[in-house]
Amino acid sequence: MKHSNEYRSVTALAKALNLPEGEARRVDIRTDLVVAIQKAVTKKGLTHVASAKLTGVGRTVITALMNGNSKHISTDRLIHIAEQLGLRVSLKVA
């Protein structure tokens, strides 16, 4: 019988996986970027092809992001895509 757990946050999941605290924050930031990109594409009613042209990346990159897969996409590239979609990305260092 398979056993599964449900986690309410990336931080909780990272803790369960014994990942360093900083890694959880990086995953959280990347997740926020991907979700923002998905929402922007959907809100604008863009196809994957139109999104790719607008952002200057390949259609397969947009398709991956719309499917929630950002494994092979750098954080810098995620920021670039978000900005090309009209989003303002900021980083707060404390």
Secondary structure by P-SEA (a helix, b strand, c coil): cbbbbbbccaaaaaaaacccaaaaaaaaaaaaaaaaaaaaaaaacccaaaaaaaacccaaaaaaaaacccccccaaaaaaaaaaabbbbbbbcc
